[in-house]
Amino acid sequence: MQFVQTLNRLLDHIKTVERETIDLTREGQLQLVKFIEKSSLRLDDEMLEVMQYQDIIAQQLSATIEAIETMQAHLDDKEVGLDEMDDKLSSVLKRAQEKHSAFGGKTQHHDFDDGVEFF
């Protein structure tokens, strides 16, 4: 099926971009920590919260990658019919939503003016 192959390539691209974003987020956080240590700065609660958000972003992207990989494993199963595929993908969605709730923490209780949401 050409459609499934194209979908898999698209999902692989999304995973690559998310992994690169995770790496950039971690590198940015590491550089910030080095600066703070070098400058002997003390962090207040707001700055600690910002650093927590960086970690949450990486966790959310990792959870999305995991969901994509699980979905791709099901897409490659040639023996599964559409109804079974729907059941399996619904299960993947449910697990992804549970991880969203677990990783979201305080972010789900904030009103972001710019519409940022964690998924």
Backbone as XML, in Angstrom:
<?xml version="1.0"?>
<chain id="A" units="angstrom">
  <residue number="1" name="MET">
    <atom name="N" x="0.819" y="-1.197" z="0.000"/>
    <atom name="CA" x="0.000" y="0.000" z="0.000"/>
    <atom name="C" x="0.860" y="1.258" z="0.000"/>
  </residue>
  <residue number="2" name="GLN">
    <atom name="N" x="0.754" y="2.011" z="-1.025"/>
    <atom name="CA" x="1.526" y="3.245" z="-1.154"/>
    <atom name="C" x="1.140" y="4.241" z="-0.056"/>
  </residue>
  <residue number="3" name="PHE">
    <atom name="N" x="-0.159" y="4.310" z="0.291"/>
    <atom name="CA" x="-0.630" y="5.239" z="1.310"/>
    <atom name="C" x="0.067" y="4.980" z="2.647"/>
  </residue>
  <residue number="4" name="VAL">
    <atom name="N" x="0.157" y="3.716" z="3.042"/>
    <atom name="CA" x="0.773" y="3.374" z="4.319"/>
    <atom name="C" x="2.260" y="3.722" z="4.296"/>
  </residue>
  <residue number="5" name="GLN">
    <atom name="N" x="2.932" y="3.482" z="3.176"/>
    <atom name="CA" x="4.351" y="3.822" z="3.066"/>
    <atom name="C" x="4.564" y="5.336" z="3.174"/>
  </residue>
  <residue number="6" name="THR">
    <atom name="N" x="3.711" y="6.095" z="2.520"/>
    <atom name="CA" x="3.809" y="7.553" z="2.590"/>
    <atom name="C" x="3.533" y="8.041" z="4.011"/>
  </residue>
  <residue number="7" name="LEU">
    <atom name="N" x="2.526" y="7.474" z="4.637"/>
    <atom name="CA" x="2.199" y="7.828" z="6.021"/>
    <atom name="C" x="3.374" y="7.504" z="6.937"/>
  </residue>
  <residue number="8" name="ASN">
    <atom name="N" x="3.995" y="6.356" z="6.759"/>
    <atom name="CA" x="5.149" y="5.987" z="7.579"/>
    <atom name="C" x="6.317" y="6.948" z="7.377"/>
  </residue>
  <residue number="9" name="ARG">
    <atom name="N" x="6.557" y="7.364" z="6.147"/>
    <atom name="CA" x="7.636" y="8.327" z="5.889"/>
    <atom name="C" x="7.337" y="9.670" z="6.564"/>
  </residue>
  <residue number="10" name="LEU">
    <atom name="N" x="6.089" y="10.093" z="6.502"/>
    <atom name="CA" x="5.701" y="11.331" z="7.165"/>
    <atom name="C" x="5.890" y="11.218" z="8.676"/>
  </residue>
  <residue number="11" name="LEU">
    <atom name="N" x="5.479" y="10.105" z="9.246"/>
    <atom name="CA" x="5.633" y="9.901" z="10.687"/>
    <atom name="C" x="7.111" y="9.832" z="11.079"/>
  </residue>
  <residue number="12" name="ASP">
    <atom name="N" x="7.937" y="9.214" z="10.236"/>
    <atom name="CA" x="9.379" y="9.184" z="10.504"/>
    <atom name="C" x="9.952" y="10.597" z="10.505"/>
  </residue>
  <residue number="13" name="HIS">
    <atom name="N" x="9.500" y="11.422" z="9.577"/>
    <atom name="CA" x="9.957" y="12.812" z="9.531"/>
    <atom name="C" x="9.558" y="13.555" z="10.813"/>
  </residue>
  <residue number="14" name="ILE">
    <atom name="N" x="8.334" y="13.365" z="11.249"/>
    <atom name="CA" x="7.859" y="14.021" z="12.472"/>
    <atom name="C" x="8.703" y="13.580" z="13.661"/>
  </residue>
  <residue number="15" name="LYS">
    <atom name="N" x="8.997" y="12.288" z="13.752"/>
    <atom name="CA" x="9.829" y="11.786" z="14.851"/>
    <atom name="C" x="11.222" y="12.412" z="14.808"/>
  </residue>
  <residue number="16" name="THR">
    <atom name="N" x="11.800" y="12.552" z="13.621"/>
    <atom name="CA" x="13.122" y="13.151" z="13.486"/>
    <atom name="C" x="13.106" y="14.596" z="13.983"/>
  </residue>
  <residue number="17" name="VAL">
    <atom name="N" x="12.110" y="15.360" z="13.560"/>
    <atom name="CA" x="12.006" y="16.754" z="13.992"/>
    <atom name="C" x="11.806" y="16.834" z="15.505"/>
  </residue>
  <residue number="18" name="GLU">
    <atom name="N" x="11.009" y="15.949" z="16.063"/>
    <atom name="CA" x="10.778" y="15.975" z="17.507"/>
    <atom name="C" x="12.043" y="15.598" z="18.273"/>
  </residue>
  <residue number="19" name="ARG">
    <atom name="N" x="12.794" y="14.620" z="17.779"/>
    <atom name="CA" x="14.053" y="14.257" z="18.442"/>
    <atom name="C" x="15.042" y="15.428" z="18.397"/>
  </residue>
  <residue number="20" name="GLU">
    <atom name="N" x="15.108" y="16.115" z="17.260"/>
    <atom name="CA" x="15.984" y="17.282" z="17.157"/>
    <atom name="C" x="15.544" y="18.381" z="18.127"/>
  </residue>
  <residue number="21" name="THR">
    <atom name="N" x="14.247" y="18.557" z="18.273"/>
    <atom name="CA" x="13.725" y="19.564" z="19.197"/>
    <atom name="C" x="14.056" y="19.190" z="20.639"/>
  </residue>
  <residue number="22" name="ILE">
    <atom name="N" x="13.933" y="17.911" z="20.971"/>
    <atom name="CA" x="14.307" y="17.440" z="22.313"/>
    <atom name="C" x="15.778" y="17.739" z="22.574"/>
  </residue>
  <residue number="23" name="ASP">
    <atom name="N" x="16.638" y="17.420" z="21.603"/>
    <atom name="CA" x="18.069" y="17.668" z="21.765"/>
    <atom name="C" x="18.354" y="19.156" z="21.952"/>
  </residue>
  <residue number="24" name="LEU">
    <atom name="N" x="17.699" y="20.006" z="21.170"/>
    <atom name="CA" x="17.900" y="21.450" z="21.305"/>
    <atom name="C" x="17.411" y="21.965" z="22.652"/>
  </residue>
  <residue number="25" name="THR">
    <atom name="N" x="16.286" y="21.439" z="23.113"/>
    <atom name="CA" x="15.740" y="21.840" z="24.408"/>
    <atom name="C" x="16.710" y="21.465" z="25.528"/>
  </residue>
  <residue number="26" name="ARG">
    <atom name="N" x="17.209" y="20.243" z="25.465"/>
    <atom name="CA" x="18.155" y="19.796" z="26.505"/>
    <atom name="C" x="19.457" y="20.588" z="26.444"/>
  </residue>
  <residue number="27" name="GLU">
    <atom name="N" x="19.954" y="20.856" z="25.230"/>
    <atom name="CA" x="21.194" y="21.626" z="25.084"/>
    <atom name="C" x="20.988" y="23.053" z="25.610"/>
  </residue>
  <residue number="28" name="GLY">
    <atom name="N" x="19.846" y="23.641" z="25.312"/>
    <atom name="CA" x="19.550" y="24.973" z="25.826"/>
    <atom name="C" x="19.492" y="24.994" z="27.335"/>
  </residue>
  <residue number="29" name="GLN">
    <atom name="N" x="18.882" y="23.986" z="27.903"/>
    <atom name="CA" x="18.781" y="23.913" z="29.358"/>
    <atom name="C" x="20.164" y="23.714" z="29.981"/>
  </residue>
  <residue number="30" name="LEU">
    <atom name="N" x="20.991" y="22.886" z="29.352"/>
    <atom name="CA" x="22.341" y="22.661" z="29.853"/>
    <atom name="C" x="23.165" y="23.951" z="29.814"/>
  </residue>
  <residue number="31" name="GLN">
    <atom name="N" x="23.057" y="24.702" z="28.721"/>
    <atom name="CA" x="23.773" y="25.967" z="28.614"/>
    <atom name="C" x="23.312" y="26.958" z="29.682"/>
  </residue>
  <residue number="32" name="LEU">
    <atom name="N" x="22.015" y="26.963" z="29.953"/>
    <atom name="CA" x="21.475" y="27.850" z="30.981"/>
    <atom name="C" x="22.013" y="27.471" z="32.358"/>
  </residue>
  <residue number="33" name="VAL">
    <atom name="N" x="22.054" y="26.189" z="32.663"/>
    <atom name="CA" x="22.573" y="25.729" z="33.948"/>
    <atom name="C" x="24.050" y="26.101" z="34.085"/>
  </residue>
  <residue number="34" name="LYS">
    <atom name="N" x="24.823" y="25.920" z="33.021"/>
    <atom name="CA" x="26.245" y="26.295" z="33.063"/>
    <atom name="C" x="26.408" y="27.783" z="33.333"/>
  </residue>
  <residue number="35" name="PHE">
    <atom name="N" x="25.577" y="28.612" z="32.676"/>
    <atom name="CA" x="25.637" y="30.055" z="32.890"/>
    <atom name="C" x="25.299" y="30.404" z="34.337"/>
  </residue>
  <residue number="36" name="ILE">
    <atom name="N" x="24.271" y="29.779" z="34.854"/>
    <atom name="CA" x="23.844" y="30.054" z="36.234"/>
    <atom name="C" x="24.954" y="29.688" z="37.214"/>
  </residue>
  <residue number="37" name="GLU">
    <atom name="N" x="25.563" y="28.516" z="37.015"/>
    <atom name="CA" x="26.646" y="28.084" z="37.903"/>
    <atom name="C" x="27.853" y="29.010" z="37.793"/>
  </residue>
  <residue number="38" name="LYS">
    <atom name="N" x="28.233" y="29.356" z="36.556"/>
    <atom name="CA" x="29.391" y="30.216" z="36.331"/>
    <atom name="C" x="29.172" y="31.590" z="36.948"/>
  </residue>
  <residue number="39" name="SER">
    <atom name="N" x="27.948" y="32.079" z="36.899"/>
    <atom name="CA" x="27.631" y="33.412" z="37.417"/>
    <atom name="C" x="27.236" y="33.397" z="38.886"/>
  </residue>
  <residue number="40" name="SER">
    <atom name="N" x="27.212" y="32.208" z="39.479"/>
    <atom name="CA" x="26.828" y="32.055" z="40.896"/>
    <atom name="C" x="25.479" y="32.701" z="41.185"/>
  </residue>
  <residue number="41" name="LEU">
    <atom name="N" x="24.537" y="32.493" z="40.298"/>
    <atom name="CA" x="23.205" y="33.064" z="40.464"/>
    <atom name="C" x="22.320" y="32.136" z="41.292"/>
  </residue>
  <residue number="42" name="ARG">
    <atom name="N" x="21.378" y="32.743" z="41.988"/>
    <atom name="CA" x="20.358" y="31.970" z="42.707"/>
    <atom name="C" x="19.097" y="31.997" z="41.882"/>
  </residue>
  <residue number="43" name="LEU">
    <atom name="N" x="18.433" y="30.860" z="41.806"/>
    <atom name="CA" x="17.193" y="30.764" z="41.030"/>
    <atom name="C" x="15.995" y="30.995" z="41.938"/>
  </residue>
  <residue number="44" name="ASP">
    <atom name="N" x="15.071" y="31.797" z="41.459"/>
    <atom name="CA" x="13.822" y="31.973" z="42.188"/>
    <atom name="C" x="12.806" y="30.949" z="41.683"/>
  </residue>
  <residue number="45" name="ASP">
    <atom name="N" x="11.637" y="30.937" z="42.288"/>
    <atom name="CA" x="10.613" y="29.957" z="41.937"/>
    <atom name="C" x="10.168" y="30.075" z="40.480"/>
  </residue>
  <residue number="46" name="GLU">
    <atom name="N" x="10.106" y="31.299" z="39.976"/>
    <atom name="CA" x="9.677" y="31.489" z="38.583"/>
    <atom name="C" x="10.678" y="30.885" z="37.602"/>
  </residue>
  <residue number="47" name="MET">
    <atom name="N" x="11.950" y="31.056" z="37.875"/>
    <atom name="CA" x="12.973" y="30.495" z="36.986"/>
    <atom name="C" x="12.979" y="28.967" z="37.065"/>
  </residue>
  <residue number="48" name="LEU">
    <atom name="N" x="12.778" y="28.427" z="38.245"/>
    <atom name="CA" x="12.693" y="26.972" z="38.386"/>
    <atom name="C" x="11.488" y="26.425" z="37.617"/>
  </residue>
  <residue number="49" name="GLU">
    <atom name="N" x="10.406" y="27.178" z="37.617"/>
    <atom name="CA" x="9.221" y="26.776" z="36.874"/>
    <atom name="C" x="9.493" y="26.781" z="35.365"/>
  </residue>
  <residue number="50" name="VAL">
    <atom name="N" x="10.226" y="27.783" z="34.889"/>
    <atom name="CA" x="10.600" y="27.841" z="33.476"/>
    <atom name="C" x="11.428" y="26.620" z="33.095"/>
  </residue>
  <residue number="51" name="MET">
    <atom name="N" x="12.347" y="26.258" z="33.946"/>
    <atom name="CA" x="13.187" y="25.082" z="33.676"/>
    <atom name="C" x="12.343" y="23.806" z="33.687"/>
  </residue>
  <residue number="52" name="GLN">
    <atom name="N" x="11.355" y="23.762" z="34.560"/>
    <atom name="CA" x="10.451" y="22.612" z="34.589"/>
    <atom name="C" x="9.672" y="22.515" z="33.280"/>
  </residue>
  <residue number="53" name="TYR">
    <atom name="N" x="9.264" y="23.647" z="32.741"/>
    <atom name="CA" x="8.533" y="23.637" z="31.472"/>
    <atom name="C" x="9.390" y="23.059" z="30.343"/>
  </residue>
  <residue number="54" name="GLN">
    <atom name="N" x="10.681" y="23.389" z="30.350"/>
    <atom name="CA" x="11.577" y="22.828" z="29.331"/>
    <atom name="C" x="11.591" y="21.302" z="29.424"/>
  </residue>
  <residue number="55" name="ASP">
    <atom name="N" x="11.620" y="20.786" z="30.630"/>
    <atom name="CA" x="11.609" y="19.341" z="30.829"/>
    <atom name="C" x="10.278" y="18.741" z="30.373"/>
  </residue>
  <residue number="56" name="ILE">
    <atom name="N" x="9.199" y="19.425" z="30.663"/>
    <atom name="CA" x="7.875" y="18.947" z="30.248"/>
    <atom name="C" x="7.778" y="18.897" z="28.725"/>
  </residue>
  <residue number="57" name="ILE">
    <atom name="N" x="8.344" y="19.885" z="28.052"/>
    <atom name="CA" x="8.331" y="19.884" z="26.585"/>
    <atom name="C" x="9.034" y="18.647" z="26.060"/>
  </residue>
  <residue number="58" name="ALA">
    <atom name="N" x="10.205" y="18.340" z="26.587"/>
    <atom name="CA" x="10.947" y="17.151" z="26.148"/>
    <atom name="C" x="10.150" y="15.879" z="26.437"/>
  </residue>
  <residue number="59" name="GLN">
    <atom name="N" x="9.510" y="15.813" z="27.588"/>
    <atom name="CA" x="8.709" y="14.635" z="27.934"/>
    <atom name="C" x="7.516" y="14.480" z="26.997"/>
  </residue>
  <residue number="60" name="GLN">
    <atom name="N" x="6.875" y="15.583" z="26.679"/>
    <atom name="CA" x="5.719" y="15.531" z="25.783"/>
    <atom name="C" x="6.138" y="15.045" z="24.400"/>
  </residue>
  <residue number="61" name="LEU">
    <atom name="N" x="7.252" y="15.548" z="23.895"/>
    <atom name="CA" x="7.731" y="15.125" z="22.583"/>
    <atom name="C" x="8.131" y="13.650" z="22.600"/>
  </residue>
  <residue number="62" name="SER">
    <atom name="N" x="8.740" y="13.204" z="23.677"/>
    <atom name="CA" x="9.100" y="11.785" z="23.800"/>
    <atom name="C" x="7.854" y="10.904" z="23.806"/>
  </residue>
  <residue number="63" name="ALA">
    <atom name="N" x="6.819" y="11.352" z="24.489"/>
    <atom name="CA" x="5.572" y="10.585" z="24.523"/>
    <atom name="C" x="4.926" y="10.535" z="23.141"/>
  </residue>
  <residue number="64" name="THR">
    <atom name="N" x="5.024" y="11.621" z="22.394"/>
    <atom name="CA" x="4.479" y="11.646" z="21.044"/>
    <atom name="C" x="5.255" y="10.697" z="20.140"/>
  </residue>
  <residue number="65" name="ILE">
    <atom name="N" x="6.576" y="10.683" z="20.264"/>
    <atom name="CA" x="7.399" y="9.761" z="19.482"/>
    <atom name="C" x="7.000" y="8.323" z="19.790"/>
  </residue>
  <residue number="66" name="GLU">
    <atom name="N" x="6.813" y="8.017" z="21.060"/>
    <atom name="CA" x="6.419" y="6.665" z="21.453"/>
    <atom name="C" x="5.066" y="6.281" z="20.838"/>
  </residue>
  <residue number="67" name="ALA">
    <atom name="N" x="4.118" y="7.210" z="20.864"/>
    <atom name="CA" x="2.800" y="6.939" z="20.277"/>
    <atom name="C" x="2.921" y="6.701" z="18.771"/>
  </residue>
  <residue number="68" name="ILE">
    <atom name="N" x="3.745" y="7.493" z="18.104"/>
    <atom name="CA" x="3.941" y="7.323" z="16.663"/>
    <atom name="C" x="4.557" y="5.961" z="16.371"/>
  </residue>
  <residue number="69" name="GLU">
    <atom name="N" x="5.560" y="5.578" z="17.141"/>
    <atom name="CA" x="6.211" y="4.290" z="16.912"/>
    <atom name="C" x="5.242" y="3.125" z="17.128"/>
  </residue>
  <residue number="70" name="THR">
    <atom name="N" x="4.401" y="3.226" z="18.129"/>
    <atom name="CA" x="3.405" y="2.185" z="18.377"/>
    <atom name="C" x="2.409" y="2.132" z="17.228"/>
  </residue>
  <residue number="71" name="MET">
    <atom name="N" x="1.977" y="3.295" z="16.775"/>
    <atom name="CA" x="1.043" y="3.352" z="15.654"/>
    <atom name="C" x="1.682" y="2.761" z="14.399"/>
  </residue>
  <residue number="72" name="GLN">
    <atom name="N" x="2.940" y="3.078" z="14.151"/>
    <atom name="CA" x="3.620" y="2.545" z="12.974"/>
    <atom name="C" x="3.723" y="1.025" z="13.026"/>
  </residue>
  <residue number="73" name="ALA">
    <atom name="N" x="3.938" y="0.471" z="14.200"/>
    <atom name="CA" x="4.001" y="-0.985" z="14.331"/>
    <atom name="C" x="2.663" y="-1.607" z="13.927"/>
  </residue>
  <residue number="74" name="HIS">
    <atom name="N" x="1.576" y="-0.957" z="14.288"/>
    <atom name="CA" x="0.256" y="-1.465" z="13.916"/>
    <atom name="C" x="-0.016" y="-1.270" z="12.429"/>
  </residue>
  <residue number="75" name="LEU">
    <atom name="N" x="0.461" y="-0.170" z="11.862"/>
    <atom name="CA" x="0.247" y="0.075" z="10.438"/>
    <atom name="C" x="0.959" y="-0.966" z="9.577"/>
  </residue>
  <residue number="76" name="ASP">
    <atom name="N" x="2.082" y="-1.469" z="10.064"/>
    <atom name="CA" x="2.860" y="-2.444" z="9.303"/>
    <atom name="C" x="2.269" y="-3.845" z="9.360"/>
  </residue>
  <residue number="77" name="ASP">
    <atom name="N" x="1.275" y="-4.062" z="10.236"/>
    <atom name="CA" x="0.657" y="-5.379" z="10.384"/>
    <atom name="C" x="-0.353" y="-5.610" z="9.258"/>
  </residue>
  <residue number="78" name="LYS">
    <atom name="N" x="0.045" y="-6.368" z="8.275"/>
    <atom name="CA" x="-0.789" y="-6.606" z="7.082"/>
    <atom name="C" x="-1.988" y="-7.515" z="7.375"/>
  </residue>
  <residue number="79" name="GLU">
    <atom name="N" x="-1.945" y="-8.242" z="8.473"/>
    <atom name="CA" x="-2.989" y="-9.200" z="8.816"/>
    <atom name="C" x="-4.194" y="-8.550" z="9.493"/>
  </residue>
  <residue number="80" name="VAL">
    <atom name="N" x="-4.057" y="-7.315" z="9.899"/>
    <atom name="CA" x="-5.099" y="-6.654" z="10.687"/>
    <atom name="C" x="-6.087" y="-5.951" z="9.765"/>
  </residue>
  <residue number="81" name="GLY">
    <atom name="N" x="-7.379" y="-6.155" z="10.048"/>
    <atom name="CA" x="-8.426" y="-5.464" z="9.302"/>
    <atom name="C" x="-8.628" y="-4.058" z="9.833"/>
  </residue>
  <residue number="82" name="LEU">
    <atom name="N" x="-9.467" y="-3.293" z="9.154"/>
    <atom name="CA" x="-9.682" y="-1.896" z="9.535"/>
    <atom name="C" x="-10.294" y="-1.753" z="10.920"/>
  </residue>
  <residue number="83" name="ASP">
    <atom name="N" x="-11.250" y="-2.626" z="11.280"/>
    <atom name="CA" x="-11.860" y="-2.531" z="12.609"/>
    <atom name="C" x="-10.832" y="-2.823" z="13.703"/>
  </residue>
  <residue number="84" name="GLU">
    <atom name="N" x="-9.997" y="-3.845" z="13.487"/>
    <atom name="CA" x="-8.950" y="-4.150" z="14.461"/>
    <atom name="C" x="-7.935" y="-3.009" z="14.537"/>
  </residue>
  <residue number="85" name="MET">
    <atom name="N" x="-7.623" y="-2.453" z="13.371"/>
    <atom name="CA" x="-6.686" y="-1.329" z="13.332"/>
    <atom name="C" x="-7.243" y="-0.155" z="14.131"/>
  </residue>
  <residue number="86" name="ASP">
    <atom name="N" x="-8.534" y="0.117" z="13.983"/>
    <atom name="CA" x="-9.169" y="1.198" z="14.723"/>
    <atom name="C" x="-9.078" y="0.941" z="16.223"/>
  </residue>
  <residue number="87" name="ASP">
    <atom name="N" x="-9.325" y="-0.287" z="16.641"/>
    <atom name="CA" x="-9.221" y="-0.635" z="18.065"/>
    <atom name="C" x="-7.803" y="-0.413" z="18.580"/>
  </residue>
  <residue number="88" name="LYS">
    <atom name="N" x="-6.817" y="-0.883" z="17.812"/>
    <atom name="CA" x="-5.427" y="-0.752" z="18.243"/>
    <atom name="C" x="-4.999" y="0.717" z="18.299"/>
  </residue>
  <residue number="89" name="LEU">
    <atom name="N" x="-5.376" y="1.473" z="17.278"/>
    <atom name="CA" x="-4.993" y="2.887" z="17.271"/>
    <atom name="C" x="-5.738" y="3.674" z="18.348"/>
  </residue>
  <residue number="90" name="SER">
    <atom name="N" x="-6.964" y="3.268" z="18.661"/>
    <atom name="CA" x="-7.698" y="3.896" z="19.770"/>
    <atom name="C" x="-6.979" y="3.655" z="21.085"/>
  </residue>
  <residue number="91" name="SER">
    <atom name="N" x="-6.415" y="2.465" z="21.226"/>
    <atom name="CA" x="-5.637" y="2.140" z="22.424"/>
    <atom name="C" x="-4.378" y="3.011" z="22.503"/>
  </residue>
  <residue number="92" name="VAL">
    <atom name="N" x="-3.713" y="3.208" z="21.368"/>
    <atom name="CA" x="-2.536" y="4.074" z="21.318"/>
    <atom name="C" x="-2.925" y="5.495" z="21.722"/>
  </residue>
  <residue number="93" name="LEU">
    <atom name="N" x="-4.052" y="5.980" z="21.214"/>
    <atom name="CA" x="-4.529" y="7.318" z="21.551"/>
    <atom name="C" x="-4.809" y="7.443" z="23.041"/>
  </residue>
  <residue number="94" name="LYS">
    <atom name="N" x="-5.448" y="6.451" z="23.615"/>
    <atom name="CA" x="-5.770" y="6.492" z="25.047"/>
    <atom name="C" x="-4.496" y="6.576" z="25.888"/>
  </residue>
  <residue number="95" name="ARG">
    <atom name="N" x="-3.479" y="5.761" z="25.542"/>
    <atom name="CA" x="-2.219" y="5.804" z="26.279"/>
    <atom name="C" x="-1.539" y="7.158" z="26.120"/>
  </residue>
  <residue number="96" name="ALA">
    <atom name="N" x="-1.576" y="7.715" z="24.912"/>
    <atom name="CA" x="-0.974" y="9.032" z="24.677"/>
    <atom name="C" x="-1.675" y="10.102" z="25.506"/>
  </residue>
  <residue number="97" name="GLN">
    <atom name="N" x="-2.999" y="10.028" z="25.594"/>
    <atom name="CA" x="-3.749" y="11.003" z="26.388"/>
    <atom name="C" x="-3.440" y="10.861" z="27.872"/>
  </residue>
  <residue number="98" name="GLU">
    <atom name="N" x="-3.244" y="9.629" z="28.338"/>
    <atom name="CA" x="-2.887" y="9.407" z="29.739"/>
    <atom name="C" x="-1.511" y="10.004" z="30.040"/>
  </residue>
  <residue number="99" name="LYS">
    <atom name="N" x="-0.574" y="9.827" z="29.103"/>
    <atom name="CA" x="0.758" y="10.400" z="29.299"/>
    <atom name="C" x="0.693" y="11.923" z="29.281"/>
  </residue>
  <residue number="100" name="HIS">
    <atom name="N" x="-0.155" y="12.458" z="28.443"/>
    <atom name="CA" x="-0.332" y="13.909" z="28.407"/>
    <atom name="C" x="-0.759" y="14.415" z="29.774"/>
  </residue>
  <residue number="101" name="SER">
    <atom name="N" x="-1.729" y="13.743" z="30.363"/>
    <atom name="CA" x="-2.215" y="14.146" z="31.684"/>
    <atom name="C" x="-1.118" y="14.028" z="32.733"/>
  </residue>
  <residue number="102" name="ALA">
    <atom name="N" x="-0.343" y="12.952" z="32.661"/>
    <atom name="CA" x="0.714" y="12.734" z="33.647"/>
    <atom name="C" x="1.839" y="13.749" z="33.495"/>
  </residue>
  <residue number="103" name="PHE">
    <atom name="N" x="2.234" y="14.082" z="32.272"/>
    <atom name="CA" x="3.334" y="15.005" z="32.038"/>
    <atom name="C" x="2.919" y="16.453" z="32.202"/>
  </residue>
  <residue number="104" name="GLY">
    <atom name="N" x="1.658" y="16.754" z="31.961"/>
    <atom name="CA" x="1.208" y="18.138" z="31.918"/>
    <atom name="C" x="1.402" y="18.891" z="33.210"/>
  </residue>
  <residue number="105" name="GLY">
    <atom name="N" x="1.205" y="18.229" z="34.330"/>
    <atom name="CA" x="1.403" y="18.872" z="35.621"/>
    <atom name="C" x="0.665" y="20.180" z="35.746"/>
  </residue>
  <residue number="106" name="LYS">
    <atom name="N" x="1.359" y="21.191" z="36.225"/>
    <atom name="CA" x="0.756" y="22.499" z="36.459"/>
    <atom name="C" x="0.344" y="23.208" z="35.182"/>
  </residue>
  <residue number="107" name="THR">
    <atom name="N" x="0.921" y="22.831" z="34.057"/>
    <atom name="CA" x="0.650" y="23.567" z="32.825"/>
    <atom name="C" x="-0.813" y="23.515" z="32.445"/>
  </residue>
  <residue number="108" name="GLN">
    <atom name="N" x="-1.518" y="22.489" z="32.866"/>
    <atom name="CA" x="-2.923" y="22.370" z="32.503"/>
    <atom name="C" x="-3.805" y="23.305" z="33.321"/>
  </residue>
  <residue number="109" name="HIS">
    <atom name="N" x="-3.231" y="23.938" z="34.323"/>
    <atom name="CA" x="-4.014" y="24.839" z="35.169"/>
    <atom name="C" x="-3.716" y="26.302" z="34.874"/>
  </residue>
  <residue number="110" name="HIS">
    <atom name="N" x="-2.830" y="26.556" z="33.912"/>
    <atom name="CA" x="-2.508" y="27.923" z="33.530"/>
    <atom name="C" x="-3.348" y="28.339" z="32.335"/>
  </residue>
  <residue number="111" name="ASP">
    <atom name="N" x="-3.645" y="29.603" z="32.278"/>
    <atom name="CA" x="-4.265" y="30.175" z="31.085"/>
    <atom name="C" x="-3.164" y="30.839" z="30.284"/>
  </residue>
  <residue number="112" name="PHE">
    <atom name="N" x="-2.785" y="30.243" z="29.166"/>
    <atom name="CA" x="-1.740" y="30.812" z="28.339"/>
    <atom name="C" x="-2.372" y="31.824" z="27.391"/>
  </residue>
  <residue number="113" name="ASP">
    <atom name="N" x="-1.889" y="33.036" z="27.460"/>
    <atom name="CA" x="-2.401" y="34.102" z="26.593"/>
    <atom name="C" x="-2.154" y="33.800" z="25.124"/>
  </residue>
  <residue number="114" name="ASP">
    <atom name="N" x="-1.028" y="33.130" z="24.814"/>
    <atom name="CA" x="-0.679" y="32.902" z="23.416"/>
    <atom name="C" x="-1.209" y="31.572" z="22.892"/>
  </residue>
  <residue number="115" name="GLY">
    <atom name="N" x="-2.005" y="30.864" z="23.674"/>
    <atom name="CA" x="-2.625" y="29.649" z="23.197"/>
    <atom name="C" x="-1.735" y="28.424" z="23.213"/>
  </residue>
  <residue number="116" name="VAL">
    <atom name="N" x="-0.578" y="28.484" z="23.908"/>
    <atom name="CA" x="0.308" y="27.329" z="23.957"/>
    <atom name="C" x="-0.347" y="26.228" z="24.748"/>
  </residue>
  <residue number="117" name="GLU">
    <atom name="N" x="-0.344" y="25.038" z="24.195"/>
    <atom name="CA" x="-0.881" y="23.881" z="24.895"/>
    <atom name="C" x="0.113" y="22.747" z="24.777"/>
  </residue>
  <residue number="118" name="PHE">
    <atom name="N" x="0.144" y="21.877" z="25.767"/>
    <atom name="CA" x="0.970" y="20.684" z="25.731"/>
    <atom name="C" x="0.085" y="19.519" z="25.331"/>
  </residue>
  <residue number="119" name="PHE">
    <atom name="N" x="0.551" y="18.696" z="24.414"/>
    <atom name="CA" x="-0.240" y="17.569" z="23.940"/>
    <atom name="C" x="0.534" y="16.298" z="24.004"/>
  </residue>
</chain>
